[in-house]
Amino acid sequence: MATKKKAAGLTVKLVKSTIGSKKDQIATAHALGLRKVGDVSVQPDNAQTKGKINKISHLVKVIED
């Protein structure tokens, strides 16, 4: 029986509000699919995603799958 491999990804959760953040940080959160506190998004594990997470690291929590 063949087993399915789960695609490698990063689960990103917005844990702090973007109110008072710079416009580019708000745009980065929206690009990751995070609009409200508590929103969760699964993103591919690549350099672009890690750069976005690094930019708003103080607002998000990351779980590697």
Backbone as XML, in Angstrom:
<?xml version="1.0"?>
<chain id="A" units="angstrom">
  <residue number="1" name="MET">
    <atom name="N" x="0.846" y="-1.179" z="0.000"/>
    <atom name="CA" x="0.000" y="0.000" z="0.000"/>
    <atom name="C" x="0.890" y="1.240" z="0.000"/>
  </residue>
  <residue number="2" name="ALA">
    <atom name="N" x="0.635" y="2.134" z="-0.904"/>
    <atom name="CA" x="1.419" y="3.359" z="-1.018"/>
    <atom name="C" x="0.951" y="4.370" z="0.026"/>
  </residue>
  <residue number="3" name="THR">
    <atom name="N" x="1.898" y="5.095" z="0.585"/>
    <atom name="CA" x="1.558" y="6.133" z="1.548"/>
    <atom name="C" x="1.705" y="7.494" z="0.888"/>
  </residue>
  <residue number="4" name="LYS">
    <atom name="N" x="0.805" y="8.375" z="1.214"/>
    <atom name="CA" x="0.861" y="9.723" z="0.660"/>
    <atom name="C" x="1.769" y="10.582" z="1.524"/>
  </residue>
  <residue number="5" name="LYS">
    <atom name="N" x="2.635" y="11.326" z="0.886"/>
    <atom name="CA" x="3.484" y="12.268" z="1.614"/>
    <atom name="C" x="2.779" y="13.604" z="1.666"/>
  </residue>
  <residue number="6" name="LYS">
    <atom name="N" x="2.817" y="14.212" z="2.817"/>
    <atom name="CA" x="2.233" y="15.537" z="2.969"/>
    <atom name="C" x="3.210" y="16.568" z="2.430"/>
  </residue>
  <residue number="7" name="ALA">
    <atom name="N" x="2.705" y="17.510" z="1.680"/>
    <atom name="CA" x="3.556" y="18.563" z="1.126"/>
    <atom name="C" x="4.159" y="19.394" z="2.254"/>
  </residue>
  <residue number="8" name="ALA">
    <atom name="N" x="5.451" y="19.672" z="2.135"/>
    <atom name="CA" x="6.122" y="20.474" z="3.155"/>
    <atom name="C" x="5.563" y="21.891" z="3.134"/>
  </residue>
  <residue number="9" name="GLY">
    <atom name="N" x="5.254" y="22.389" z="4.290"/>
    <atom name="CA" x="4.707" y="23.743" z="4.350"/>
    <atom name="C" x="4.888" y="24.351" z="5.722"/>
  </residue>
  <residue number="10" name="LEU">
    <atom name="N" x="4.540" y="25.591" z="5.808"/>
    <atom name="CA" x="4.609" y="26.335" z="7.059"/>
    <atom name="C" x="3.207" y="26.807" z="7.407"/>
  </residue>
  <residue number="11" name="THR">
    <atom name="N" x="2.800" y="26.558" z="8.629"/>
    <atom name="CA" x="1.520" y="27.060" z="9.105"/>
    <atom name="C" x="1.806" y="28.366" z="9.828"/>
  </residue>
  <residue number="12" name="VAL">
    <atom name="N" x="1.184" y="29.434" z="9.366"/>
    <atom name="CA" x="1.423" y="30.764" z="9.904"/>
    <atom name="C" x="0.130" y="31.257" z="10.554"/>
  </residue>
  <residue number="13" name="LYS">
    <atom name="N" x="0.230" y="31.742" z="11.801"/>
    <atom name="CA" x="-0.938" y="32.243" z="12.522"/>
    <atom name="C" x="-0.667" y="33.671" z="12.973"/>
  </residue>
  <residue number="14" name="LEU">
    <atom name="N" x="-1.626" y="34.554" z="12.704"/>
    <atom name="CA" x="-1.508" y="35.944" z="13.141"/>
    <atom name="C" x="-1.926" y="36.013" z="14.608"/>
  </residue>
  <residue number="15" name="VAL">
    <atom name="N" x="-0.987" y="36.357" z="15.493"/>
    <atom name="CA" x="-1.260" y="36.366" z="16.929"/>
    <atom name="C" x="-1.326" y="37.769" z="17.510"/>
  </residue>
  <residue number="16" name="LYS">
    <atom name="N" x="-0.943" y="38.775" z="16.715"/>
    <atom name="CA" x="-0.961" y="40.151" z="17.182"/>
    <atom name="C" x="-1.576" y="41.020" z="16.097"/>
  </residue>
  <residue number="17" name="SER">
    <atom name="N" x="-2.322" y="42.021" z="16.480"/>
    <atom name="CA" x="-3.020" y="42.887" z="15.535"/>
    <atom name="C" x="-2.046" y="43.700" z="14.689"/>
  </residue>
  <residue number="18" name="THR">
    <atom name="N" x="-2.479" y="43.994" z="13.473"/>
    <atom name="CA" x="-1.668" y="44.827" z="12.581"/>
    <atom name="C" x="-1.941" y="46.313" z="12.776"/>
  </residue>
  <residue number="19" name="ILE">
    <atom name="N" x="-2.848" y="46.661" z="13.681"/>
    <atom name="CA" x="-3.138" y="48.069" z="13.949"/>
    <atom name="C" x="-1.869" y="48.734" z="14.486"/>
  </residue>
  <residue number="20" name="GLY">
    <atom name="N" x="-1.491" y="49.821" z="13.891"/>
    <atom name="CA" x="-0.291" y="50.539" z="14.305"/>
    <atom name="C" x="0.967" y="50.079" z="13.590"/>
  </residue>
  <residue number="21" name="SER">
    <atom name="N" x="0.853" y="49.049" z="12.775"/>
    <atom name="CA" x="2.006" y="48.572" z="12.013"/>
    <atom name="C" x="2.182" y="49.412" z="10.759"/>
  </residue>
  <residue number="22" name="LYS">
    <atom name="N" x="3.361" y="49.327" z="10.174"/>
    <atom name="CA" x="3.639" y="50.043" z="8.939"/>
    <atom name="C" x="2.817" y="49.445" z="7.801"/>
  </residue>
  <residue number="23" name="LYS">
    <atom name="N" x="2.571" y="50.254" z="6.785"/>
    <atom name="CA" x="1.745" y="49.812" z="5.654"/>
    <atom name="C" x="2.328" y="48.587" z="4.964"/>
  </residue>
  <residue number="24" name="ASP">
    <atom name="N" x="3.654" y="48.531" z="4.829"/>
    <atom name="CA" x="4.253" y="47.381" z="4.156"/>
    <atom name="C" x="4.119" y="46.106" z="4.980"/>
  </residue>
  <residue number="25" name="GLN">
    <atom name="N" x="4.098" y="46.216" z="6.313"/>
    <atom name="CA" x="3.902" y="45.043" z="7.158"/>
    <atom name="C" x="2.466" y="44.546" z="7.065"/>
  </residue>
  <residue number="26" name="ILE">
    <atom name="N" x="1.508" y="45.467" z="6.988"/>
    <atom name="CA" x="0.104" y="45.097" z="6.828"/>
    <atom name="C" x="-0.079" y="44.397" z="5.482"/>
  </residue>
  <residue number="27" name="ALA">
    <atom name="N" x="0.543" y="44.931" z="4.441"/>
    <atom name="CA" x="0.449" y="44.336" z="3.112"/>
    <atom name="C" x="1.068" y="42.936" z="3.090"/>
  </residue>
  <residue number="28" name="THR">
    <atom name="N" x="2.146" y="42.746" z="3.818"/>
    <atom name="CA" x="2.792" y="41.442" z="3.893"/>
    <atom name="C" x="1.882" y="40.431" z="4.583"/>
  </residue>
  <residue number="29" name="ALA">
    <atom name="N" x="1.235" y="40.844" z="5.666"/>
    <atom name="CA" x="0.299" y="39.953" z="6.363"/>
    <atom name="C" x="-0.844" y="39.566" z="5.429"/>
  </residue>
  <residue number="30" name="HIS">
    <atom name="N" x="-1.365" y="40.521" z="4.677"/>
    <atom name="CA" x="-2.453" y="40.246" z="3.740"/>
    <atom name="C" x="-1.980" y="39.318" z="2.628"/>
  </residue>
  <residue number="31" name="ALA">
    <atom name="N" x="-0.737" y="39.476" z="2.184"/>
    <atom name="CA" x="-0.186" y="38.609" z="1.141"/>
    <atom name="C" x="-0.077" y="37.162" z="1.628"/>
  </residue>
  <residue number="32" name="LEU">
    <atom name="N" x="0.107" y="36.991" z="2.922"/>
    <atom name="CA" x="0.158" y="35.649" z="3.497"/>
    <atom name="C" x="-1.239" y="35.110" z="3.794"/>
  </residue>
  <residue number="33" name="GLY">
    <atom name="N" x="-2.263" y="35.904" z="3.544"/>
    <atom name="CA" x="-3.635" y="35.462" z="3.779"/>
    <atom name="C" x="-4.105" y="35.682" z="5.197"/>
  </residue>
  <residue number="34" name="LEU">
    <atom name="N" x="-3.447" y="36.581" z="5.921"/>
    <atom name="CA" x="-3.775" y="36.851" z="7.317"/>
    <atom name="C" x="-4.433" y="38.221" z="7.421"/>
  </residue>
  <residue number="35" name="ARG">
    <atom name="N" x="-5.697" y="38.234" z="7.781"/>
    <atom name="CA" x="-6.445" y="39.483" z="7.859"/>
    <atom name="C" x="-6.755" y="39.884" z="9.299"/>
  </residue>
  <residue number="36" name="LYS">
    <atom name="N" x="-7.247" y="38.910" z="10.082"/>
    <atom name="CA" x="-7.652" y="39.185" z="11.464"/>
    <atom name="C" x="-6.803" y="38.350" z="12.418"/>
  </residue>
  <residue number="37" name="VAL">
    <atom name="N" x="-6.726" y="38.781" z="13.663"/>
    <atom name="CA" x="-6.004" y="38.027" z="14.682"/>
    <atom name="C" x="-6.655" y="36.647" z="14.793"/>
  </residue>
  <residue number="38" name="GLY">
    <atom name="N" x="-5.828" y="35.624" z="14.787"/>
    <atom name="CA" x="-6.321" y="34.259" z="14.867"/>
    <atom name="C" x="-6.404" y="33.563" z="13.523"/>
  </residue>
  <residue number="39" name="ASP">
    <atom name="N" x="-6.260" y="34.305" z="12.423"/>
    <atom name="CA" x="-6.275" y="33.692" z="11.095"/>
    <atom name="C" x="-5.062" y="32.786" z="10.928"/>
  </residue>
  <residue number="40" name="VAL">
    <atom name="N" x="-5.289" y="31.650" z="10.264"/>
    <atom name="CA" x="-4.226" y="30.677" z="10.025"/>
    <atom name="C" x="-4.129" y="30.430" z="8.528"/>
  </residue>
  <residue number="41" name="SER">
    <atom name="N" x="-2.900" y="30.309" z="8.044"/>
    <atom name="CA" x="-2.653" y="30.079" z="6.625"/>
    <atom name="C" x="-1.516" y="29.076" z="6.478"/>
  </residue>
  <residue number="42" name="VAL">
    <atom name="N" x="-1.635" y="28.179" z="5.501"/>
    <atom name="CA" x="-0.556" y="27.239" z="5.198"/>
    <atom name="C" x="0.145" y="27.739" z="3.948"/>
  </residue>
  <residue number="43" name="GLN">
    <atom name="N" x="1.441" y="27.959" z="4.065"/>
    <atom name="CA" x="2.245" y="28.519" z="2.985"/>
    <atom name="C" x="3.352" y="27.538" z="2.614"/>
  </residue>
  <residue number="44" name="PRO">
    <atom name="N" x="3.830" y="27.586" z="1.370"/>
    <atom name="CA" x="4.943" y="26.719" z="0.973"/>
    <atom name="C" x="6.222" y="27.118" z="1.714"/>
  </residue>
  <residue number="45" name="ASP">
    <atom name="N" x="7.059" y="26.121" z="1.957"/>
    <atom name="CA" x="8.317" y="26.365" z="2.668"/>
    <atom name="C" x="9.392" y="26.737" z="1.651"/>
  </residue>
  <residue number="46" name="ASN">
    <atom name="N" x="9.470" y="28.038" z="1.330"/>
    <atom name="CA" x="10.482" y="28.509" z="0.382"/>
    <atom name="C" x="11.041" y="29.844" z="0.859"/>
  </residue>
  <residue number="47" name="ALA">
    <atom name="N" x="12.005" y="30.357" z="0.116"/>
    <atom name="CA" x="12.701" y="31.581" z="0.517"/>
    <atom name="C" x="11.772" y="32.794" z="0.562"/>
  </residue>
  <residue number="48" name="GLN">
    <atom name="N" x="10.832" y="32.881" z="-0.386"/>
    <atom name="CA" x="9.931" y="34.025" z="-0.428"/>
    <atom name="C" x="9.050" y="34.057" z="0.811"/>
  </residue>
  <residue number="49" name="THR">
    <atom name="N" x="8.514" y="32.922" z="1.182"/>
    <atom name="CA" x="7.646" y="32.855" z="2.358"/>
    <atom name="C" x="8.428" y="33.178" z="3.625"/>
  </residue>
  <residue number="50" name="LYS">
    <atom name="N" x="9.632" y="32.650" z="3.733"/>
    <atom name="CA" x="10.451" y="32.918" z="4.915"/>
    <atom name="C" x="10.814" y="34.395" z="5.023"/>
  </residue>
  <residue number="51" name="GLY">
    <atom name="N" x="11.009" y="35.062" z="3.893"/>
    <atom name="CA" x="11.279" y="36.497" z="3.904"/>
    <atom name="C" x="10.080" y="37.290" z="4.396"/>
  </residue>
  <residue number="52" name="LYS">
    <atom name="N" x="8.880" y="36.897" z="3.955"/>
    <atom name="CA" x="7.658" y="37.555" z="4.417"/>
    <atom name="C" x="7.471" y="37.347" z="5.910"/>
  </residue>
  <residue number="53" name="ILE">
    <atom name="N" x="7.702" y="36.125" z="6.365"/>
    <atom name="CA" x="7.551" y="35.826" z="7.794"/>
    <atom name="C" x="8.573" y="36.616" z="8.612"/>
  </residue>
  <residue number="54" name="ASN">
    <atom name="N" x="9.787" y="36.737" z="8.104"/>
    <atom name="CA" x="10.825" y="37.493" z="8.802"/>
    <atom name="C" x="10.429" y="38.958" z="8.960"/>
  </residue>
  <residue number="55" name="LYS">
    <atom name="N" x="9.753" y="39.508" z="7.959"/>
    <atom name="CA" x="9.350" y="40.915" z="7.981"/>
    <atom name="C" x="8.307" y="41.187" z="9.073"/>
  </residue>
  <residue number="56" name="ILE">
    <atom name="N" x="7.420" y="40.209" z="9.335"/>
    <atom name="CA" x="6.361" y="40.409" z="10.333"/>
    <atom name="C" x="6.467" y="39.367" z="11.455"/>
  </residue>
  <residue number="57" name="SER">
    <atom name="N" x="7.685" y="38.973" z="11.785"/>
    <atom name="CA" x="7.900" y="37.926" z="12.788"/>
    <atom name="C" x="7.341" y="38.289" z="14.161"/>
  </residue>
  <residue number="58" name="HIS">
    <atom name="N" x="7.246" y="39.573" z="14.461"/>
    <atom name="CA" x="6.725" y="40.010" z="15.749"/>
    <atom name="C" x="5.209" y="39.924" z="15.818"/>
  </residue>
  <residue number="59" name="LEU">
    <atom name="N" x="4.555" y="39.644" z="14.682"/>
    <atom name="CA" x="3.088" y="39.572" z="14.637"/>
    <atom name="C" x="2.566" y="38.152" z="14.474"/>
  </residue>
  <residue number="60" name="VAL">
    <atom name="N" x="3.427" y="37.213" z="14.091"/>
    <atom name="CA" x="2.961" y="35.867" z="13.737"/>
    <atom name="C" x="3.647" y="34.790" z="14.563"/>
  </residue>
  <residue number="61" name="LYS">
    <atom name="N" x="3.006" y="33.624" z="14.526"/>
    <atom name="CA" x="3.565" y="32.408" z="15.117"/>
    <atom name="C" x="3.641" y="31.397" z="13.986"/>
  </residue>
  <residue number="62" name="VAL">
    <atom name="N" x="4.785" y="30.700" z="13.855"/>
    <atom name="CA" x="5.005" y="29.777" z="12.750"/>
    <atom name="C" x="5.160" y="28.364" z="13.279"/>
  </residue>
  <residue number="63" name="ILE">
    <atom name="N" x="4.469" y="27.433" z="12.616"/>
    <atom name="CA" x="4.586" y="26.007" z="12.942"/>
    <atom name="C" x="5.024" y="25.304" z="11.682"/>
  </residue>
  <residue number="64" name="GLU">
    <atom name="N" x="6.171" y="24.617" z="11.758"/>
    <atom name="CA" x="6.657" y="23.881" z="10.593"/>
    <atom name="C" x="6.003" y="22.515" z="10.574"/>
  </residue>
  <residue number="65" name="ASP">
    <atom name="N" x="5.436" y="22.143" z="9.421"/>
    <atom name="CA" x="4.788" y="20.843" z="9.282"/>
    <atom name="C" x="5.777" y="19.796" z="8.843"/>
  </residue>
</chain>
